[in-house]
Structure formats: C-alpha cells, structure tokens
C-alpha cells in the first residue's frame, strides 16, 4: 500500500507540471550527504512517519463474488494508516525553492481526496477514498527541529503532507459450492467399521440446485402410509 501511495503522489505532482524544466521528484531522505550530492532542482517527498488510525479499525469480513454471483473468497476489513511525508524543495537559491514549494502546495490543496484515476494495485481494488491533508496542524509525530536534527541538516522550509490510506485485509479463498447430495452409509453395529458403498441422496429430476442450494424448499411426495392417514376405509 505504501508504494502505491508513493506512485499516486508522484503522478499527482507530475500532472501539475512539477516534473518539467529539469526538476527531479524523489522520495529520498533529505540528509546532509544527499543534499551535497544533488546536482539539479529537486522536490523531495520523504516518508518519515507511519501510524494506524485506531479509531477506524473494524472487525468482520466481506465476501467477494465472481461474475456468476458465487462467493469465491472472504477478506478481512481494511485497516487505515496515516502516512506523513516531509515535502521540501532544493535549488541553489531560496527564492526558487519557495516558488517550487508554492507550486507543490497549490497542487496538494486542490483536493482533499486523492483522485481515483491515480489509484493502483490494492488501492484501486478497494475503491476507498484516500484523504490528503497538506500543511495541517501537527500530529503526534516528531517536531520539525527533531526531524531535521535526525537528518543531520539545518532547519528548512517544508510542507507536512499526511495521507490516510487503507491497507487491504488478508484474503481467504473459499471452496467451490456444493453440487452433490450427501452420502449415507449403514453399518451392522457400533463396532462394525465395514461399510457398504453407500447411497447418494439426490433430488429427483434436479441437476442444478439453484441459487438457494439444497436448503431451498421443494415438494416431496408423502409416503403411502401418510397419504392414507385421515382417509376413509373401504
């Protein structure tokens, strides 16, 4: 899921034209060593914090159906995670960096929802909304000063971007639907382990049990003794 969010952000910023004019878009950590090796205008989208949104956790599972409507699998409920990115611009002049940051901010606040056309993999399969929050209030993550200290660099203008994305639950395939009746065998006694070939119970004249399976109500002729019950004697 994380790499799918990365790809969606890359496409989102590329659509805004931020990859043009020789500007690189990377997901590297902006450490001091990395900054020293940089040789082109760059936008860094660095993922530094991953936290589950416990309030959105749900139990249970959902059914998956094929084109015929049959259940082919069951999947646990997705779990939601907040991915927090540090977005920075790197050029040789602060004015150019601020211009790039302004364009990034304009792109990110255009919509609170990541466009579905940019969803790939499990994000596309789930079809759930992925929320964006750019330059919002600080959360429970590290402070800006602590983060830059850990990166080994000086404090720099940046945009905090938080993405709320679902992680697909585990999928368990189901077996094929039952199409045959039960097999009944009899034995001579409780200790007798030998059994006959058995007799398969079938519905006469029915090859397809229908959508309700063998639990559906069907008309069955009563035994002769029951048909005579309550009648008049000759």
C-alpha positions in Angstrom: 0.0 0.0 0.0 2.8 2.4 0.8 4.5 2.1 -2.6 1.0 2.6 -4.2 0.6 5.9 -2.3 4.1 6.9 -3.4 3.2 6.3 -7.0 0.0 8.2 -6.7 1.8 11.2 -5.3 4.4 11.1 -8.0 1.7 11.1 -10.7 -0.2 13.9 -8.9 2.8 16.2 -8.8 3.8 15.2 -12.4 0.3 16.1 -13.7 0.8 19.6 -12.1 3.9 20.1 -14.2 6.3 19.9 -11.3 8.5 17.4 -13.2 9.1 19.8 -16.1 12.0 22.2 -16.6 14.5 19.7 -15.2 13.0 19.4 -11.7 13.6 16.0 -10.2 11.0 14.3 -7.9 12.4 11.9 -5.4 11.4 10.1 -2.3 14.9 10.1 -0.7 15.6 11.3 2.8 17.0 14.8 2.6 20.1 14.2 4.6 23.1 16.5 4.5 25.1 13.9 2.4 22.2 13.7 0.0 21.9 17.4 -0.3 25.7 17.7 -1.0 25.3 15.2 -4.0 22.3 16.9 -5.5 23.0 18.5 -8.9 19.6 19.6 -10.2 16.5 21.4 -8.8 14.7 18.7 -6.7 11.5 18.1 -4.8 11.9 15.6 -2.0 8.8 13.7 -0.7 10.2 11.9 2.3 8.1 9.5 4.3 9.1 9.7 7.9 6.1 8.5 10.0 3.5 5.7 9.7 0.7 5.4 12.3 -2.5 3.4 12.4 -5.8 5.2 12.8 -7.1 3.1 15.6 -10.5 4.8 15.5 -11.2 3.4 12.1 -10.4 -0.2 12.9 -13.3 -2.6 12.2 -13.9 -6.3 12.7 -15.5 -8.8 10.5 -15.0 -9.7 6.8 -16.6 -9.0 3.4 -17.5 -11.5 0.7 -16.0 -11.5 -2.8 -18.2 -12.7 -5.7 -17.4 -13.8 -9.2 -19.4 -12.8 -12.3 -22.0 -15.5 -11.6 -22.6 -14.2 -8.1 -20.9 -17.1 -6.3 -18.7 -16.4 -3.2 -15.1 -17.0 -4.2 -13.3 -15.5 -1.1 -13.6 -13.6 2.1 -11.4 -10.6 3.0 -10.8 -9.1 6.4 -11.8 -5.4 6.9 -9.0 -3.0 5.8 -7.0 -1.1 8.4 -6.3 2.6 7.9 -2.9 4.2 8.3 -1.7 7.8 8.3 1.5 8.2 6.2 3.3 11.5 6.9 5.7 13.0 4.4 8.1 15.8 4.6 8.0 17.8 1.3 10.9 20.1 0.6 12.3 21.9 -2.4 16.1 22.1 -3.2 17.7 24.6 -5.6 20.6 27.0 -5.4 18.5 30.0 -4.4 15.9 30.3 -1.6 13.6 32.3 -3.9 13.5 29.3 -6.4 12.8 26.9 -3.5 9.9 29.0 -2.3 8.5 29.1 -5.8 8.6 25.3 -6.1 7.1 24.9 -2.7 4.3 27.2 -3.6 3.5 25.1 -6.7 3.6 21.9 -4.7 1.2 23.5 -2.1 -1.2 24.6 -4.8 -1.3 21.1 -6.2 -1.8 19.4 -2.8 -4.6 21.6 -1.5 -6.5 21.4 -4.8 -8.4 18.4 -3.5 -8.8 16.7 -0.1 -9.1 13.3 -1.9 -6.5 11.6 -4.0 -8.1 11.3 -7.4 -9.2 7.7 -8.1 -7.5 7.7 -11.6 -4.2 7.7 -9.7 -5.0 4.6 -7.6 -3.1 1.4 -8.5 -2.9 -2.1 -7.0 -4.9 -2.7 -3.8 -5.9 1.0 -3.6 -7.8 0.5 -6.9 -9.2 -2.8 -5.9 -10.6 -1.5 -2.6 -12.1 1.6 -4.2 -12.0 3.6 -1.0 -11.3 7.3 -0.7 -7.7 8.2 0.2 -7.6 11.6 2.0 -4.8 14.2 1.8 -4.0 16.9 4.3 -1.3 19.3 3.4 0.3 21.8 5.9 -2.2 20.8 8.5 -1.8 21.1 12.3 1.0 19.0 13.8 0.1 15.5 14.9 1.8 13.1 17.3 4.9 12.7 15.2 8.4 14.3 15.8 8.8 18.0 15.8 10.4 19.8 12.8 13.5 20.6 14.8 13.9 16.9 16.0 13.3 15.7 12.4 15.9 17.9 10.9 18.4 17.1 13.7 18.0 13.4 12.9 18.5 14.1 9.2 21.7 15.9 10.0 20.8 19.2 8.3 19.7 22.7 9.1 16.1 23.6 9.6 14.4 24.3 6.2 11.0 25.4 4.9 8.8 22.3 4.3 5.3 21.0 3.9 3.9 18.3 6.1 1.7 16.0 4.0 -0.5 13.4 5.7 -2.1 10.7 3.6 -4.8 8.4 5.1 -4.8 5.2 3.2 -6.3 1.7 3.7 -4.2 -1.5 3.9 -6.2 -4.4 2.4 -7.1 -7.2 4.8 -6.0 -10.8 4.3 -8.0 -12.6 1.7 -9.1 -16.3 2.3 -10.4 -18.2 -0.8 -13.5 -20.3 -0.4 -14.2 -23.7 -1.7 -16.5 -24.4 -4.6 -20.3 -24.6 -4.0 -21.8 -27.9 -3.1 -23.4 -29.6 -6.1 -23.9 -33.2 -4.9 -26.1 -34.6 -2.2 -25.0 -36.4 1.0 -23.7 -40.0 1.0 -25.4 -42.2 3.6 -23.9 -45.5 4.7 -25.1 -48.0 7.3 -23.2 -50.5 9.5 -24.3 -53.7 11.2 -23.3 -52.4 14.7 -21.5 -49.7 16.6 -18.2 -51.5 16.4 -18.6 -52.6 12.8 -16.2 -50.5 10.7 -17.1 -52.1 7.4 -19.5 -50.0 5.4 -21.2 -50.5 2.1 -20.8 -48.5 -1.0 -23.4 -46.1 0.3 -26.3 -44.3 -1.3 -26.1 -40.7 -2.5 -29.1 -38.6 -1.8 -30.3 -36.7 -4.8 -33.2 -34.6 -5.7 -35.1 -36.4 -8.5 -35.1 -34.5 -11.7 -32.9 -31.7 -10.4 -29.4 -31.3 -11.8 -28.9 -27.7 -10.6 -30.0 -26.9 -7.0 -30.4 -23.2 -7.9 -29.2 -20.1 -6.1 -30.5 -21.3 -2.7 -28.7 -24.6 -3.0 -30.1 -27.8 -1.4 -31.6 -25.8 1.5 -34.4 -24.5 -0.7 -37.9 -25.9 0.0 -39.0 -28.5 -2.5 -42.1 -30.6 -2.9 -41.7 -34.2 -1.9 -44.3 -36.9 -2.2 -45.5 -38.2 1.1 -45.1 -42.0 1.9 -48.1 -44.1 1.1 -48.9 -44.6 4.8 -49.2 -40.9 5.4 -51.4 -40.4 2.3 -53.9 -42.9 3.8 -53.9 -41.3 7.2 -57.2 -39.5 7.8 -58.9 -41.1 4.8 -62.0 -43.3 4.8 -61.7 -47.1 4.8 -63.4 -49.1 2.1 
